């Protein structure tokens, strides 16, 4: 809160006295992520924060697992790995699979990091030049769905941009031809989630819960816990 006291401005610094010049998170926007994507520069390789490379595309996690180990895979240290359909609806659940591993053929060459892009997420302690949370996700018809092997992709962290280097006309044509993947749910809560979950830039909330929550503490739902608390009191 703005009115909260700050007894040590070396710990909670003012805006005009930052610890470092730039923050730990950068939001990227462009024709590949119209509603934003997230990159963690502090975990990335500095030389890759401005990069242009050809896409190597994986349509889903299973496609990735089968293709990444292929010794004939057309991939170099300058490539950009693109993983689709791992977002809130596509996986479903926006799984922690965004920090996808490098091809074994590159690891044997000593390559430690290359640019990776997906609509998934990853742990905050993970390493790499990894663009996550691309919104809208591929499964809902976001531009990520249009990326094909060999497309040029440009990342510029300083400028906050993520660009698929094809014409607007070609992008529109590909999106018209795009067929959404089947929903990975037969019913129950999983289907409710897929039908109502919002995108990453909206917090992956359920649409019918937006604006419905207050700050009040609800009644306890387990009688045993209430009795235990009474004994402690």
N, C-alpha and C positions, 0 to 999 in steps of 0.2 A: 504494500500500500504506500501511496505517496507520503502519507503523514506518519508512517512508522519510523521510529527513531533508528538511527544508524550509528552505532558506537565505534565502528572501526571501518573507515572508508578505504582501507587497504584490502579488506575482505569483500565488502560489498561496495564496489567502486561506482563512482559517478560516470555519466556518459562521456564527460570530457576527460576522463582519466582511465581509459581502458587498460587492461593487462596486456593485450596484444592488439595489433592494428585491425585484425579481421576476426570475425566470429568463427566458431567451430562448425557451423552449418551454413550451407549456401543453397538457396532455392533457385532452380534453373527453369527458365521458360523458353519456349520456342515452338516451332510447328510439330515437334515430337512430344512436347509436354505442355500443351496450351494452358493447363490449370496447375502446372508446376511439377517439379521433381526435386528430390533432395540429394545433396552430395555433402560428405563430411571432409572438407579439405584437410583437416588435421590428421586424418587417417590415410590420405591419398599420397601418391607419388608426385612431388612438385612438378616434375617434367611432363606429367600427363594431364595437368590441370588445364592446359590448352592443347587440344589434340584433334586431329582429323584422321579417321581411319575407316576401313571398309567393314561392314557388318558381317558377323557370323551369327546366324539366327537359329534360335531354339524355340519351337512353338509351345512347348510346355516342359515341365521338369522331367518327364519321362523321356521326351525327345532329347533333352540335354544329356541325361545319363547315358543314353545309348550312343550319342554322337560324339561326345567330348573325348572319348577314348579311341576314336577312329584315327589310326595313324595316317590315313590319307586326307584327313580334314584340312581344308584350305584355310589355314590360320597362321598368322605371324604375330610378332610382338606388337605390331602396329594396328592389329585388328581391334574391332569393338564387338564384344560378345553381347548379344541381345537375347534376353529371356522373357518370353511372353506368357500371358495367361496364368500368372501367379499372384494376382491382385485380390482384393476383397471378394469379388464374385467369381473370378476365374479359377482360383485354386480349389475350393473357396477358402477364405479366411486369411488371405494375405500372409502366407507362411514365411517363416524366417529362412528363406532360401536365396535371398538376393546376392549374398556373397559367394557366388558360384566359383568353384575351383577352376584353375587354369588347365588347358589341355596337357596331358602328360608329355607330349612331344616338346612343348615349350618349356616345361619344368626341367626336362633333361638338358635343355640348352642354357639353363640358368636364369630364365625369365622369372621374375618375382611378382610382377604386377602388370596388368593391362586394363584398359577401360572396360567396364561392364555396366550394362543398363538393364533394368527390369522394373516391373510394377509390383515387385515383392518388397520385403523388408529384410533387415539383418540386425544382428546384435550391435549394440552401441560400442562394444569393445573390439569389433572386427576391424580388419585392416584392408586397405585397398582403395583404388580409384573406382568407386562403385556408386553409380547413380541409381537411386531407389524411389519407390512411391510414385512412379510416373502416373500422372492423372490427366485425362481419364485412362483407366486401364484398358488393355487390349480386348478383354472379354466383353466390354461394353461398347466396343467400336472406337476406342481411342486410336490416335495415329500410330501408336506403337504396333498395332495390329498390321499396319501396312508395310513395315520394314521387311526387306528381302535381302538374302545373301548378296553381298557385293555392293550394296548401297553405301554411299559415303555419309558418315555422321560426323558432325563437328561439335565439340564440347569446348566451351570457354567459361571457366569458372569465374574469372574476374568480371567478365561481362554478364554473367548469370544467364547464359544461353545454352540451349541444346537444340541442334538443327539437323533435320534430315534433308540431305542435299538432293531433293527432287523438286520438280515444278509443282505449283499448286494444282494444276490440271491433272498431273499424274497422280498426286496424292488423293485427289477427289475420285479419280477413276478407280484406284485400288480400293478405296473405302466403299465404293458402290458395289464392288465385286466381293467384298469381305463377307464371309459366313461365320457368324459367332459360333464358338465351340459349344458342344452340348453341356448342359448344366450338370454338375457332379453332385446330384442330390435326388433321392427318390421321394422325399417327403419329410414330415416332422419339422423339428427346429431347424435342421440344416437347410431345408427348402425355404422356410420362413426367412432365414438369414440371407440367403442368396437373393430372394425377391425384394428385400427391403434394406439391405446394407448400403450405406452411402460410400462415396469414393474417399480415397486417402486424404485428399485436401479438405474433406468435410469431417474427418475424424473417424471414418468407418463406423459411425453410429447407425442405429436403425432409424429409418425415416419417420416411423410413427412414434418415436420417443423424443424427437427433437422438441425442445421447449417444454417437455412434460415433467422434468425433474426439478425438485426444489432442494433446499439445503437442510430440511428437517430430517432428524434421525428417526427411522421407522420403528414400529414395534418389533421386539425381538421375535424370531420365528422358531425358537427351540426352548421348550419349558425347562429342560435340564440345565441349560446354560443360565437361565434366570435364577434357578434355585442355587446354583453354584455361586453366582455373583452375590446373592443375598448372604450366603454363608461367609463369603470373603468380607462383606461389609460388617 
